[in-house]
Amino acid sequence: MTHFLGGRAAVLHPAPPVCEQLHRRLAALGIAAERRWPELGEGAFDLVLIDLDTAHDRQLPWPKGAAPMPMVGLVGSESPSRLNWALAHQIDAFLPQTALANLYSALVVASARHAERRRIAQDAAEAARRNTLRLEVIQAVQTIMQQDRADAPRALKKLRALAMVERCALEDAALMLLGRGNERRSGAGAQK
């Protein structure tokens, strides 16, 4: 992501002068900023900037490492305990408070890292889902073997052909063949 026009940011920082500076810089990028202190609380935000010097678990309404949006850590002092806290929460990018002029770079990095982390989590969830359907693949192959009087390699080839035609995963093709296509994950798409 290289532009942030129309985005909403929460700034979790205790110092009004730092917040004002960030609000100006965010506004120049087309981002509406809102100061939140001492906790994030309710609200729909596209990104969060958090002061790492004062950050603590109760400020964020989600478990460690599960931020639903990109997060930028504002670094004042580089103490090991503060950086460890940030790493445990998987803060996406770091921005020294002495270098607020580099805000745009931090936002680009944070957005890219957050998107990558989400993609990895989705891929892992899809792999886990498909792993649970191994029995259905075997059942579908056996069904084809019985219906077509085919051997296992030919039946598997036919199931793969169905998956290609339907542009879905092999496991989803097996569910379709077994008449349980409604169990397919929505948007399973052409993942084979």
C-alpha positions as semicolon CSV with decimal commas, in nm:
position;residue;x (nm);y (nm);z (nm)
1;M;0,000;0,000;0,000
2;T;0,152;0,330;-0,104
3;H;-0,136;0,568;-0,043
4;F;-0,354;0,603;0,262
5;L;-0,608;0,860;0,145
6;G;-0,929;0,836;0,347
7;G;-0,777;0,616;0,616
8;R;-0,835;0,649;0,990
9;A;-0,555;0,631;1,244
10;A;-0,554;0,604;1,620
11;V;-0,262;0,767;1,798
12;L;-0,196;0,616;2,140
13;H;0,046;0,864;2,293
14;P;0,039;1,058;2,621
15;A;0,213;1,374;2,493
16;P;-0,016;1,622;2,313
17;P;0,274;1,788;2,123
18;V;0,378;1,455;1,968
19;C;0,014;1,380;1,884
20;E;-0,027;1,719;1,717
21;Q;0,283;1,660;1,505
22;L;0,156;1,318;1,403
23;H;-0,192;1,451;1,330
24;R;-0,044;1,711;1,093
25;R;0,173;1,456;0,914
26;L;-0,112;1,206;0,891
27;A;-0,348;1,474;0,758
28;A;-0,093;1,556;0,486
29;L;-0,121;1,192;0,377
30;G;-0,501;1,207;0,375
31;I;-0,542;1,017;0,702
32;A;-0,784;1,133;0,971
33;A;-0,617;1,086;1,310
34;E;-0,772;1,055;1,650
35;R;-0,582;1,068;1,978
36;R;-0,668;0,783;2,211
37;W;-0,528;0,778;2,561
38;P;-0,478;0,582;2,780
39;E;-0,648;0,295;2,589
40;L;-0,749;0,236;2,229
41;G;-1,111;0,158;2,320
42;E;-1,384;0,126;2,057
43;G;-1,356;0,252;1,701
44;A;-1,283;0,144;1,347
45;F;-0,925;0,232;1,255
46;D;-0,710;0,145;0,957
47;L;-0,387;0,176;1,154
48;V;-0,259;0,240;1,504
49;L;0,045;0,437;1,615
50;I;0,145;0,352;1,970
51;D;0,400;0,502;2,209
52;L;0,627;0,211;2,299
53;D;0,768;0,384;2,608
54;T;0,433;0,367;2,786
55;A;0,264;0,079;2,602
56;H;0,102;-0,203;2,799
57;D;-0,125;-0,497;2,723
58;R;-0,447;-0,339;2,855
59;Q;-0,426;-0,060;2,595
60;L;-0,511;-0,298;2,313
61;P;-0,840;-0,492;2,294
62;W;-0,692;-0,798;2,122
63;P;-0,446;-1,074;2,219
64;K;-0,073;-1,033;2,162
65;G;0,015;-1,041;1,795
66;A;-0,346;-1,035;1,674
67;A;-0,384;-0,671;1,570
68;P;-0,655;-0,640;1,304
69;M;-0,473;-0,348;1,143
70;P;-0,112;-0,234;1,084
71;M;0,064;-0,097;1,391
72;V;0,352;0,149;1,409
73;G;0,555;0,166;1,729
74;L;0,674;0,513;1,825
75;V;1,018;0,468;1,979
76;G;1,142;0,716;2,238
77;S;1,390;0,514;2,440
78;E;1,528;0,190;2,306
79;S;1,504;-0,015;2,624
80;P;1,514;-0,392;2,577
81;S;1,192;-0,445;2,776
82;R;0,999;-0,197;2,557
83;L;1,132;-0,348;2,236
84;N;1,054;-0,699;2,363
85;W;0,698;-0,586;2,436
86;A;0,670;-0,451;2,080
87;L;0,808;-0,772;1,929
88;A;0,570;-0,985;2,138
89;H;0,280;-0,778;2,000
90;Q;0,420;-0,805;1,646
91;I;0,436;-0,431;1,593
92;D;0,470;-0,395;1,215
93;A;0,708;-0,099;1,193
94;F;0,910;0,124;1,423
95;L;0,937;0,501;1,400
96;P;1,175;0,695;1,623
97;Q;0,999;0,995;1,773
98;T;1,298;1,203;1,662
99;A;1,228;1,104;1,300
100;L;0,855;1,169;1,255
101;A;0,935;1,303;0,908
102;N;0,978;0,936;0,807
103;L;0,616;0,856;0,890
104;Y;0,521;0,764;0,533
105;S;0,797;0,500;0,513
106;A;0,688;0,350;0,844
107;L;0,326;0,332;0,723
108;V;0,426;0,158;0,400
109;V;0,639;-0,097;0,588
110;A;0,369;-0,153;0,850
111;S;0,100;-0,207;0,585
112;A;0,315;-0,452;0,390
113;R;0,416;-0,653;0,698
114;H;0,059;-0,666;0,827
115;A;-0,072;-0,784;0,487
116;E;0,197;-1,052;0,472
117;R;0,117;-1,174;0,823
118;R;-0,254;-1,196;0,735
119;R;-0,176;-1,386;0,415
120;I;0,038;-1,635;0,606
121;A;-0,237;-1,686;0,865
122;Q;-0,498;-1,739;0,593
123;D;-0,275;-1,987;0,411
124;A;-0,218;-2,180;0,735
125;A;-0,591;-2,187;0,808
126;E;-0,665;-2,310;0,455
127;A;-0,399;-2,582;0,482
128;A;-0,543;-2,693;0,815
129;R;-0,895;-2,700;0,668
130;R;-0,783;-2,907;0,373
131;N;-0,594;-3,147;0,600
132;T;-0,920;-3,227;0,777
133;L;-1,071;-3,341;0,445
134;R;-0,830;-3,625;0,362
135;L;-1,093;-3,887;0,437
136;E;-1,335;-3,717;0,198
137;V;-1,074;-3,731;-0,081
138;I;-1,033;-4,104;-0,020
139;Q;-1,410;-4,153;-0,016
140;A;-1,446;-3,956;-0,342
141;V;-1,177;-4,165;-0,511
142;Q;-1,347;-4,483;-0,391
143;T;-1,683;-4,356;-0,522
144;I;-1,534;-4,287;-0,865
145;M;-1,366;-4,630;-0,863
146;Q;-1,701;-4,798;-0,796
147;Q;-1,906;-4,586;-1,039
148;D;-1,657;-4,596;-1,327
149;R;-1,499;-4,934;-1,249
150;A;-1,164;-4,756;-1,253
151;D;-0,844;-4,814;-1,063
152;A;-0,726;-4,569;-0,797
153;P;-0,487;-4,367;-1,019
154;R;-0,759;-4,311;-1,283
155;A;-1,016;-4,220;-1,019
156;L;-0,777;-3,969;-0,862
157;K;-0,705;-3,826;-1,207
158;K;-1,079;-3,781;-1,264
159;L;-1,117;-3,608;-0,925
160;R;-0,827;-3,376;-1,014
161;A;-0,994;-3,298;-1,347
162;L;-1,313;-3,206;-1,162
163;A;-1,113;-2,975;-0,934
164;M;-0,956;-2,807;-1,238
165;V;-1,290;-2,760;-1,412
166;E;-1,451;-2,623;-1,097
167;R;-1,140;-2,415;-1,017
168;C;-1,127;-2,538;-0,661
169;A;-0,908;-2,737;-0,428
170;L;-0,900;-3,115;-0,465
171;E;-1,063;-3,146;-0,124
172;D;-1,350;-2,920;-0,228
173;A;-1,399;-3,123;-0,547
174;A;-1,423;-3,432;-0,326
175;L;-1,695;-3,264;-0,117
176;M;-1,883;-3,171;-0,434
177;L;-1,863;-3,524;-0,568
178;L;-1,987;-3,662;-0,237
179;G;-2,281;-3,423;-0,247
180;R;-2,154;-3,210;0,038
181;G;-2,048;-2,909;-0,166
182;N;-2,217;-2,675;0,081
183;E;-1,934;-2,762;0,323
184;R;-1,692;-2,589;0,087
185;R;-1,519;-2,289;0,232
186;S;-1,653;-1,976;0,067
187;G;-1,397;-1,836;-0,173
188;A;-1,192;-2,156;-0,182
189;G;-1,103;-2,053;-0,536
190;A;-0,844;-2,213;-0,755
191;Q;-0,618;-2,344;-0,480
192;K;-0,501;-2,693;-0,565
